[in-house]
Amino acid sequence: MKAFQVLCLTVAIYLLTLIQPLHATNNYFLPGDAFFHSILTLESIQERAKEPEEVYGYRFVCEPAFCGYAGYSKLKLDKQNKELAKNIHKAYFQIRESISLKLQRKTYKTAPLTNSDKSAWKPENFEETNGLSLFFYNEDYDWKRRKIAVKYNEDWLGDLKTFGFGGGRYCEFVSTADAVVASWALGKYIQPLNVQLPDTPIEKYKTVNTPMLPKGKLKALILFDRNYKQYFDMRNNKGLLQVTNKGINYYIVHRKEWKLYKDVYGEE
């Protein structure tokens, strides 16, 4: 009983460190995080296709704050992950066969469009509102057992100090007690994303925009929606695509386990 009380007290103290309104940092990728998160859109795919090596931008999910930024904002897929980049493109269009792309105009007018406004209907004047969440992990990360969208960063406060902060918020993707405790309790057992940090001076309260490079092969998980809590809870029929350098596999939650779609429903 005493050990349980100590555990509860420790967890409570940990949770309190997550609520520091005076240091509401905007956290991008921190060196101890298990994943790098980005949003995949048609426009981003088209832009990256123009470059010899693809660069992905980090997307944090906290409400934006005005106390400064921390972390690394870009990840470049190099030659050893060239096939992964190609397969990510294929996976996006595979998902779009069942989940339609949604657009909204970047600028709005209250009055009906006139003939002189026809240029407003150009594709570049629209933005995708249902981009797909993309998580980069180490190739050997066991996401089916270790959960999705949990950072497992045991020393995130130390990472924030590197960027000049005395404290801050965790910017977790799943904010339930179960998810936060899992991240804290298993942090030392989960390897962080294996990347080479750029040799760029760190400025106080600012992100580093020079891209990181993977030290090994990565894999990506592309979620069908952005309800990260339901993915963490493994709600039945939640789906995702696992993308590697070798190919694409479709997984769903079936009876509280991740299963290949074809093993549950057969080949399409």
C-alpha positions in Angstrom: 0.0 0.0 0.0 2.8 2.4 0.9 4.5 1.8 -2.5 1.3 2.5 -4.2 0.8 5.8 -2.3 4.4 6.8 -3.2 3.7 6.0 -6.9 0.5 8.1 -6.8 2.3 11.0 -5.2 5.1 10.8 -7.8 2.6 10.8 -10.6 0.7 13.7 -9.1 3.9 15.8 -8.9 4.7 14.9 -12.5 1.3 15.9 -13.7 1.6 19.2 -11.9 4.7 20.0 -13.9 2.6 19.8 -17.0 0.5 22.8 -15.9 2.8 25.8 -15.8 0.9 28.8 -17.4 3.9 31.1 -17.0 5.9 28.9 -19.3 3.4 27.8 -21.9 6.0 26.8 -24.5 5.3 25.8 -28.1 7.2 22.5 -28.3 8.4 21.1 -31.6 10.5 17.9 -31.7 12.6 17.5 -28.6 15.7 15.2 -28.7 14.1 12.7 -26.3 10.8 12.3 -28.2 9.9 8.9 -29.6 8.5 10.4 -32.8 8.4 13.3 -35.2 4.9 14.4 -36.1 3.9 16.1 -39.4 0.6 16.8 -41.3 0.4 15.3 -44.8 -1.4 17.3 -47.4 -1.6 17.2 -51.2 0.1 20.6 -51.3 3.0 19.4 -49.1 3.5 16.3 -51.3 3.6 18.4 -54.4 6.1 20.8 -52.9 8.4 18.1 -51.6 8.3 16.3 -55.0 10.2 19.2 -56.4 13.2 18.7 -54.1 16.0 16.0 -54.3 15.4 15.1 -50.6 12.2 15.5 -48.8 11.8 17.8 -45.8 8.9 17.4 -43.4 7.8 20.1 -41.0 6.8 19.4 -37.4 3.2 20.1 -36.3 2.6 20.4 -32.5 -0.9 20.1 -31.2 -1.0 22.4 -28.2 -2.9 25.6 -28.3 -0.4 28.2 -29.5 1.1 30.3 -26.7 3.2 33.5 -26.6 6.0 32.4 -24.3 8.4 31.3 -27.0 9.3 28.1 -28.9 11.5 25.1 -28.3 12.7 22.1 -30.3 13.5 21.2 -33.9 11.0 22.0 -36.7 12.3 19.9 -39.7 13.2 16.4 -40.6 14.9 15.5 -43.9 14.5 12.0 -45.4 17.9 11.1 -46.9 18.9 8.4 -49.4 18.5 5.5 -46.9 14.8 6.5 -46.5 14.2 7.3 -50.2 11.7 4.4 -50.7 9.9 5.4 -47.5 9.3 8.9 -49.0 7.9 7.4 -52.2 5.7 5.0 -50.2 4.3 7.9 -48.1 3.1 9.6 -51.3 1.4 6.4 -52.4 -0.2 5.9 -49.0 -1.7 9.4 -49.0 -3.5 8.7 -52.2 -4.5 5.3 -51.0 -6.3 6.8 -48.0 -7.9 9.5 -50.2 -9.7 6.8 -52.1 -11.9 6.3 -49.1 -11.5 9.6 -47.2 -12.2 12.6 -49.5 -9.9 15.6 -49.4 -11.7 18.7 -47.9 -10.9 22.2 -49.0 -11.7 25.8 -47.9 -10.8 29.1 -49.4 -7.8 30.9 -47.9 -9.7 34.2 -48.2 -13.4 34.9 -47.8 -15.8 37.3 -49.3 -19.3 38.0 -48.1 -20.6 39.1 -51.5 -21.1 36.7 -54.4 -18.2 36.3 -56.7 -18.2 38.3 -59.9 -16.5 37.6 -63.2 -13.5 39.6 -62.1 -13.2 37.2 -59.1 -12.7 34.1 -61.2 -9.0 34.0 -60.4 -10.1 33.3 -56.8 -11.0 29.8 -57.8 -7.5 28.8 -58.6 -6.3 25.7 -56.6 -3.6 27.6 -54.9 -6.2 29.8 -53.2 -7.6 26.8 -51.3 -6.2 24.9 -48.3 -6.7 21.3 -47.2 -8.6 21.1 -43.9 -8.3 17.4 -43.2 -4.6 16.7 -43.7 -3.4 13.3 -42.4 -1.4 12.9 -39.2 2.0 11.4 -40.0 4.3 10.0 -37.2 7.9 9.1 -38.0 9.3 6.4 -35.7 12.5 4.3 -35.6 12.1 1.3 -37.9 12.1 -1.1 -34.9 9.6 0.7 -32.8 6.9 -1.7 -31.6 3.9 0.7 -32.0 1.3 -2.2 -31.7 2.5 -2.8 -28.1 3.9 0.6 -27.1 1.0 2.8 -28.3 0.8 5.7 -30.8 1.2 9.4 -30.2 3.0 9.1 -26.9 6.4 10.9 -26.7 8.0 8.7 -24.0 10.4 11.6 -23.3 11.7 11.2 -19.7 13.8 14.4 -19.8 11.6 16.8 -21.6 12.1 19.5 -19.0 15.9 19.2 -19.5 15.3 19.6 -23.2 13.3 22.8 -22.6 16.2 24.2 -20.5 18.5 23.8 -23.6 16.2 26.4 -25.3 16.3 28.8 -22.4 13.2 27.8 -20.4 13.1 27.1 -16.7 10.0 25.1 -17.1 7.2 24.6 -19.5 4.4 22.3 -20.8 4.7 18.9 -22.2 2.5 19.5 -25.3 1.2 15.9 -25.2 -0.9 14.5 -28.0 -3.0 12.5 -25.5 -3.6 14.3 -22.3 -5.4 11.6 -20.3 -3.8 10.4 -17.0 -3.2 6.9 -18.5 -1.3 8.3 -21.4 0.8 10.8 -19.3 1.7 8.1 -16.8 2.6 5.6 -19.6 5.0 8.3 -21.1 6.5 8.9 -17.7 6.8 5.3 -16.5 8.2 3.8 -19.7 10.3 6.8 -20.9 13.6 5.2 -20.0 12.8 2.0 -21.8 11.8 3.6 -25.2 14.5 4.7 -27.5 14.1 8.3 -28.8 13.9 8.9 -32.5 17.4 8.2 -33.9 18.3 11.4 -35.6 21.4 13.6 -36.1 20.8 17.0 -34.7 22.0 19.9 -36.9 25.2 21.7 -35.8 23.3 25.0 -35.5 23.5 27.4 -32.6 20.4 27.3 -30.4 18.8 30.7 -29.7 16.8 31.3 -26.6 13.0 30.6 -27.0 13.4 29.8 -30.8 13.1 26.6 -32.8 15.9 25.3 -34.9 14.8 25.3 -38.5 17.9 23.5 -40.0 16.6 19.9 -40.8 17.6 16.9 -38.7 18.8 13.8 -40.5 17.9 10.2 -39.6 20.8 8.0 -38.4 19.0 4.9 -39.6 15.9 3.7 -41.4 12.6 5.0 -40.2 9.0 4.0 -40.6 5.8 6.1 -40.7 2.3 5.7 -39.4 -0.4 7.6 -41.2 -3.6 7.9 -39.2 -7.1 8.1 -40.8 -8.1 10.9 -38.5 -6.7 13.1 -35.7 -8.5 11.7 -32.7 -5.3 10.6 -31.0 -7.1 9.5 -27.8 -9.1 6.9 -29.7 -5.9 5.6 -31.2 -4.3 5.4 -27.8 -7.4 3.7 -26.3 -7.4 1.3 -29.4 -11.0 1.8 -30.3 -12.4 -0.9 -32.5 -12.1 -0.3 -36.2 -9.6 2.6 -35.9 -7.4 2.4 -39.0 -3.9 3.4 -40.1 -1.3 2.7 -42.7 2.2 1.5 -41.6 4.7 2.8 -44.2 8.2 1.5 -44.5 11.0 1.4 -47.1 9.6 -1.9 -48.1 5.9 -1.1 -48.6 2.5 -0.2 -47.1 0.3 -2.2 -44.7 -3.2 -1.4 -43.6 -3.9 -2.1 -39.9 -7.2 -1.8 -37.9 -8.0 -2.3 -34.3 -9.9 -5.6 -33.9 -10.9 -6.8 -30.4 -8.5 -4.5 -28.8 -5.5 -5.6 -30.9 -3.9 -4.2 -34.0 -4.4 -6.6 -36.9 -3.7 -6.5 -40.6 -6.9 -5.6 -42.3 -6.5 -8.5 -44.7 -6.2 -10.9 -41.8 -9.6 -9.7 -40.5 -11.6 -9.1 -43.6 -9.6 -10.9 -46.3 -8.0 -9.5 -49.4 -10.0 -6.6 -51.0 
